[in-house]
Amino acid sequence: MRRVWEGLAGNPSLPAEAVERLVRLVEPDLSLELVERTDLTDQQVELLAERGTAAAGRLVRAGRVSADRVDPRRQPIAALALLRAGRAPAGWAELLVQRRELWPELASTERLPAGVAQRLLAEADRDVLVELAEAQPDPGILAALAAHPSPRVRQAVAWNPAAPPGVLADLLNDLPPLPSCEVCERHAVPWTHPPDCPDPDCDLPGGAACDGSHQYARHTVVEAALAHPNAPAADARRHLSDPSGFLRARLAERTDLDPDAYAQLASSTEPFVLAALAENPAVGERLIRQLATVPCEIVRRAVVCNPAVPLDLLDRARDGVVLKLGTTLPPRIAAADPAETERLAASADPGLRRLLALRRDLPPHVRDRLAEDPDAKVANAVAPHPGLEEGQLTAMHHRHGRLVGPGIAANPDTPTALLRALVTGEHNVATLRALAVHPAADGATLTACLRDRRARERAAAHPALPLDRIRALLADPETAHHAVANPSLPAADLLRLVPPPQ
């Protein structure tokens, strides 16, 4: 019944009596589903705010919990959520740090007073220090954590957006040297984690190894530091010749290296390194053009996704690379100026026209031109554009039939009659799945959507679905949790599904 009660918790038509029963329900805890409701009483808000930091955080962001109505001694979870949101007096941290069970959440608070952070640094275990390292902005605290003997703590420092260049340089250069790692703490070295490890309790990652130099642990720290934009380029550059393709891929993503460094990375043989380089706008046009000739699809696809790719390279895209981008709009096309937009709209390559059609800020004359495109994939891509009129959408449907059904069904302005027409003839499941959530879909259209499993799940919560169909879906274990969220269900039906008072 848990999934059914979760669906009930989100039903906006749920009677007040049913809401109260669900709020009082402890097992299962439905606080995360309930906190989104706008009809909660103050007492219910207070109760849900103490169920966990996730629920309390959402209530704080919604403005339902404020510092003037919270006692940090009696309501520590709500107080912690306010502190993490920067909406509580700093002195509350001194009160909350007395509760060790709150240390992990306190450590992940960016606005933590220095004294509290220092106490955690001195007394907390590794897992709490990892949280502290990921969130703490204080350079002094981060410097101390970067020298911690645990590679996990050091790696967390490298993930911290506030990590300063000097700290990251130390991480890149293994300063101070790691004294040990999780591998040599458990096994005599040299040791390499076998791919078919027989120990069911082993939590070491595949490939973990130590020959006495803690090479795997150092690798994880360096890889994280190389991905940080604040890491000094000079220190990062020292890893250009590293045998690890993973480290070179992180370097290939950086935008602050010199042309010689990018050229050296371009000699790599690993496709994922070349793909990272091919998507980097800082490598320069010459190298982008060079990478566009690599006979590897993921590399050429990355070239197409490079914000700095020359437009003529897109014009010459071959072998279906552009078409295989799906609904991803390449940034270069998204940023095309008016003249380039006209050029793309006139391209002989339907794949490029289709990608341009994904833009929703097209000038009306370009949008209308693409709506009349003879290629169905182009028309389907532009069909969801909210500026299209009913006559244009109808003409597209007559011209291309089922091939443009998904796009027309995704257009928020498609009228009810046209939505109904999409299911009267030949159609595909993508059309049904888009129709199932369209606000203008009527009962007949939604009933037709029930023939597909995924569309049925979506249509189950649509208020226009006929009541007898909703009740039938309530009896199906696969759709009951969707159907109970339908606001058209009468209160009597909803009350029969809630748990009894506790």
N, C-alpha and C positions, 0 to 999 in steps of 0.2 A: 504493500500500500504506500510505501514511501514516495514513489514517483507520482502517484495519484495526488497525495497530499502536497507535494511540491507544486504540481500544476494548480491545485486549488489555491495555494498561497498567493499566486499571481493573478487570480481572477478578480478583475475590478468590481464585479457584481456580487462578490461574496458578502453575505449578511454579517452584521456586526457580531452576532453570536458565534458564527463560524470562525471569524477572525480571532476572537478571544480564545476559542478552543485550540486553534493552531498555535497561537502565541504561548499558551500554557504547556504545549506539548514539548517535552524534554527529549524524548527518544522516539522518533528521530528529531533532531534540532533543525527547525525550518527557518532559523533567523535570517539567513542570507536571502531567502526567497521573500520573506515578509517585510524586510526593511525597505523595500522599494515601494511599498504601499503608501498612499497619501492619506488614508483614513485611520491611521493608528492614533490611539489616545496617548497622552503624555505618559501614563503609567505603562502602557505597552512599549513605548519607546525606551523608557528607563530599563525595563526588563530585558529587552532585546539587546540593548547596548552593553550589557554585562555578559552576553553569551560568548563573545569572542572579539578579537581586535578587528577582524574583517567586517563584521556586522556593525560594530561601533564606528569604524572608519567611514562606512557609507552613510551612516546617520549623521555624522559630523559634517561630511561634505554636502549633505542635503540641507544642512542648517537645522536639523531636528534636535541636536545636542549642542549645548553651549556651556561655557565655563561657569557662568553665573548660576547654573542649575545643577552643577555636579559637585559632589563632595569627594575629593580624591581618596580619602580614607575609606569611605563606604562604597565608592564606585571606581575602583582602580582601572578597570578596563576602559570605561568611558574617558577617564582622565588621561590615560595613555593615548587614546585616539586623538584627543584634543591636543595633547603635547606634540604628537607626531605631525599634526596639521598646522602647528604653529599658532594655535588658538588658546593656549593655556599659559598661566604664569610660569616662569622658569623654575620657581621654587618647587613646583610639583614634582620635578624630576628627582629632587633630593628625597621626597617622600616615597616615590615609587621605587627607587633603587634599593630600598630596604626589603623589597619583596624579590627574592632571587628568582622566583618563577617568571617574573616579568623581564628578566635581563635580556633574553634574546630580542624581544620587541623593543626594549629601551635601546639596545645597541644599534638597531636599525633605524633609529630616529636621527635625522640629519641635524635637528636643532637641539642637540644634547649639550647641556652646560659642560664646560671643560672639566670641572671637578668630578662630575659623574662619569665622564668618559675616562678620566684617569683612574678612578676606582675600578671600573670594568677592566681596563688594561692591566691593572695589577692583580685582580682577583678572579677574573672570569676564565672559563675553560675555552678550548680551541673553537668550538662551534659558535660561542658568543663572540669571540674575537673576529671570526670570519664576518659576522653580521656588522660588527663595529668597523671593520676594514672596508666594507663595501659602502658604508653610508657616511662615515665621519669626514667632515671637510677640513678639520684642523691639521695643518701641515706637520706640526710636532707630533701629534698622535699617529699620523700616517707614517712618519719616519720611523717611529718606534715599532709599529706593526710591520713595516717592510723589513725590519731586522729580526723578526720573530723566527724561531727555528722551524716552524711548520710551513711547508710549501703552500698549503691551502690558505693560510692567512696571507702570505705574500701574494699569491694569485689574486685574492680578493682585493688587496690594495691596488693591484694593476687594473682591476675592473672599475675602480672608483673614479667617476668623472673628475673629481677634485684633486686627484693625485698630481703633485707638482713634478716638474721635469727632473729635479735632482733625485727625488725618490725613485722615479721610474728608471733613471740611469743606473742607480744601484741595483734595481731588480734585473735589468738587462745584463749587468756585469757580475751578477751573483755575489753582491757585497752586502753584508758579510757572507762568506760561503755557507751554504746549507750544511748543517752538521749531520743531518740524517734525513731519511725519507721513510714513507710508510712501507716501502718494500724491504729495506735492510733492517727496519725495526721488527719485521716479522719473519724474515728468512735469512739464512746465511748467503752471503754474496759470493760469486755472482749468481743472480737469479732472474729469470724472466717469466712473467705470468703466462702459463700455457693457454692456448685458445680453447682447449677443452678441459679447463680446470676442474678437478674432481671434487673440490671442497665446496659444498653447497652454501657455506657461510662466508665464503670469500667475497669481499666487496671491492677488491682491487680492480681497476679497469683493465680491459684487454690491452696488451702491449706494455703494461707497467713492468719496469725492469730496473735493476741497479747492479752495477759492477764495482761499487765502492765510491763512484763519483756522483751518485744520485742523479744520473742523467735524465731519467724520465721526469722526475719532479722538477728539475731545473728547466726542462723543456716546457712544461705547463706554465711555469711562471714567465718565462721569456716570451712565449706565444701571446699570453695575455698582455704583457707590457708592450709588445710590438704593435698591437692593435690600438693602443691608446694614442690619441692625437697629440698629447703633451709630451710623449717620449722624445728625447732629443734625437734629431735625425742622425747626428754623428755617431751616437751609440747604437742606434738601430742599424745603421749601415754596416756595422761590423759583422752582421749575420748574413750578408749577401751571399756568401759562399757556403753557408751551412748546408750539410747534406739533407736536412729535413725540409721537404717540400712544404710542410705546414707552416714553418717559420717564414719561408720565402713567399708564401701566399699572403701572409700578414703584411710583409714588406710591400708586396705588389699592390696592396690596397691603400698604402700611404700616399698622401698628396704632397709631401714635403721633401721628396728625394730629388737628387740631381739627374739629368738626362743619362749620364753614364750608368747610374745605378739601375734605372729602368731598362736600359739596353742590356745590361748583364742579366737581369731577371728574365728578359725576353728569350734568352738562350736556354731557359729551363725546358725540360721535356714533359713535365707533368701538366696535363690539361687544366687542372684546377688552379695552378699558378698562373698560367697564361690567361685563363678566363678572368681571374682577379685583376690582372694587368690590363686586359682588354676593356674592362668596365671603368677603369680609372681615368677621369678626365684630365689628370695632370701629366699624363705620359707624353702628350704632344701628338700632333696630326701625323707626323711621319711614322711613328710607332703604331698608331691606330690603324693606319693603312697597311702596315706590315702584318699586323695581327689579323686583319680581315682576310688575309690569304691563307691562314693556317687551316689545313684540311681537317678541322675538328668542329663539330656543330656547336658544342657548348662555348667554344672560344668565339666563334662568329656571332652567336647569339649575344654574347657579352658585348661584342663590338656594337651591335645594334642598340644595346641598352646604355651605351656610353653617352652621357649628356653632351660630350664634345665631338661626337662622330660627325664627320662631314656629310652633308645631305646627299651628295652624290654616291657615297658608299651605301646609303639606304636604298637609293635608286637601283643599285646594282646587286642588291641582295638576291642570293640564288638558293636553290635546293630547298625551298620552303621554310627557311629559317624564320622569316618574318611571320609566316602563317602560324608557326608553332609557338609563337609567343602568347597565343590565347587572348585573354582580355587584358594583358599587360600593356599599358601605354608607354612606349619608350620615351624617356625624358626629352630627347632631342625633338621628337614630334610634338610633345606637349608644349615645348618652348618655341616652336616654329613661329616666325613673324608672319605678317599678312602675305607678303610676297611668297614666302616659302610654303605657306598653307595653300595658296593657289597652285603652286607647282606640284605639291603632293596630291592635291585633288585631281590634277590632270595626268598623274602618273599612269603609265601603261601597266604598272604592276598592281593587280587588285589587292595583293597583300598589304602594300603601303596605303592604298586608299582605305582599306578596312581599318588599319591602325589609326589613321587620321579620323575616321568616323567614330572612334571611341572617345574623342574629345567632346566635352559638353559645352565648350565655349566658342564653338565655331560661328563665324559670321552667317547670318541667315541664308545668303545666297549659296554659300559652300555647303551648308547643311542640306539645303533643298536639292542641290546637285547630287549629293551623295545618296539622298533618299530615292533618286531616280536611277541610281547606278544599275547597270545590267547584271552585275555580279551579286548573287543573293547574300554572300557573306558580308559584303560591304553594306548592303541595305539592312541586314540584320543588326550590324554593329551600330548604325546610326538610328535605328528604330526607337531605342529608348529615349532619344533626345526629347526633353520636355517641350521644345519649341515647335514640334511638328503638329500639324492640324489633322483632324479626323479624316479629311479627304485624302491627304498624303498617305496616312497609315493604311487606309482602305485600298488605295491604289497599289501600295507595296504588297499587301496581302494578295490581291488579285494577280499581281505580276509574278510573285515568287512562292505563294502558297505556304506550306508547312515550314519552309526553310527560314522564313522571317517571323514565324510564330513566337519564338522565345523573346525576340527583341520587342515586338509589338506588345506582348504581355507584360514586359518590364517597364513600359512607358506609363508614368503616373497619370497621364492625361487621356489614355485610351478609354473611350466610352464603353458602357456596359454592353451595348448591342454588338460592338466589334469584338469585345472579349468573348461573347457567346459564340460568335461566328468562328472563332479560332478552334473551337472544339466540335463544331458540327461536321467538319470534313476531316481530311487526313491531318494528323498532328503528331508531334513527338512528345516525349516525356519532359523535355526541357520546357516546352510551352506549358504543360500542365503544372509544373512546379512553380513557374512564375505566376500563373493565373491564381494559384492557390492562396497567394498572399496579396493579391491586388485589391485595393479598397473598393473598387467599383464592380467587382465580380458579384454576380447574382447567384441565387440558389441553384439554378440549372447548370451554370458554368462550374460551380464548386462541386456539384454532384458528379459531373463528368471527370473532375480531377481525382475522384476517389479510386479510380482504377489503377493508379500508380502509387506504390507504397510511400515514397517520399512526399509526393504531392498530397497524399491522404493525410499524412502527419501534419502538414502545414495547414491544410484546409480545415482540419478538425477544430482549430481555434478561431476560425473566421466567423464573425457574428452573422453573416448572411447565409451560412449553411442551414438548411432546413432542420428544425428541431428533431424530427424523427431520425435524421441522419446522424446528428450529434449523439443522440441516445444510443444508436447502434454502435457508434465508435466507442462510447463509454464501456460497452460490453466486450470490447476487443482489448486484450492485455497490451497489444502493440500500440494502440492509439489512445487508450484511456487517459494517460497522463497529459496528452495534448488536448483532448476533448474537454476535460474538466476545467481548462483555462478559458473556455468559450464564454464570453459575457452574456450570451443569449440564453444560457441555461437558467431555468426558473430557480428561485431560491429553494424550493422544496427539493429539487434534484441535488442541489449543492449540499444542503443540510444532511441528506442521507449519506453523503460520502465522507463527511468530516468525522474525526474520532470522537467518541463520547467524552463528556466533561471528566477531567481528572480530579 
